[in-house]
Amino acid sequence: LQKELLKYKQEARNLQGIKDALQQRLIQQDAAVLQLKQELLRASMDKEELHNQNVDLQRKVEERNRLLAEYKKELCQKDRHLQQHQSKLDEMLRQLSEASYQQVDLERELEHKEALLAHCMKREAEE
């Protein structure tokens, strides 16, 4: 009986050691699980923040694209106005050039007529 008692006591000590080791391992695993949960929570929060930043950046890009489209439209309108004004300016320059030629022709004709008039008056004065 004494031997059996010692044997069972030894077995109980061994089982208690195994139980203590398993409890220690369970505590370590619980700590690891808790740490993983914290990391998962942090990662989830970081993911949410990145998602919010992404949404904000997409909104800003869309706003910039809208402004860019408006600026392009305004630029096209201004280009059309500029072309219209350039055409009018070219036409006015052409008309001015024609008027200048006509003025030169009229001045020559006037000089010629003044010379004729002077010649006629001189002849009349001589007669």
Phi, psi and omega in degrees: 000320180299316180296317180296320179298315178298320180297315180290325177296317178298317179296321178295319177296317178299314180295322177296321177296316178296317179299315179298318179296318180293321177296318178298317179295320178297318177298316179296318180293321176299319178296319179295319179296317178298317178297318179295321177297319178297316179296320178297318178297315178299316180296321179295318178295318177298319179298317179297318179296316178297321178298315179297319177296320179297316178298317179297317179295321178296320178297317179295320178297317179297319178297316179296320178295321178297314178297319179298319179296319178296316180297320178296318179297314178299319180296319178297317178297316180294323176297317178298315178298318180298318178296319179297314180294324178295319178297316179297318180297317178299317179297316179296321178295320178297315179296320178297319178296316177298317180297323179295316177298316179298320180296318178297315179299316180294322178296319178296315179298320178296316178299318180297315181292323177295321178295318178297317179298315179297318179297316179296318182292322179294319180293319179295322180292325180289327181284000000 
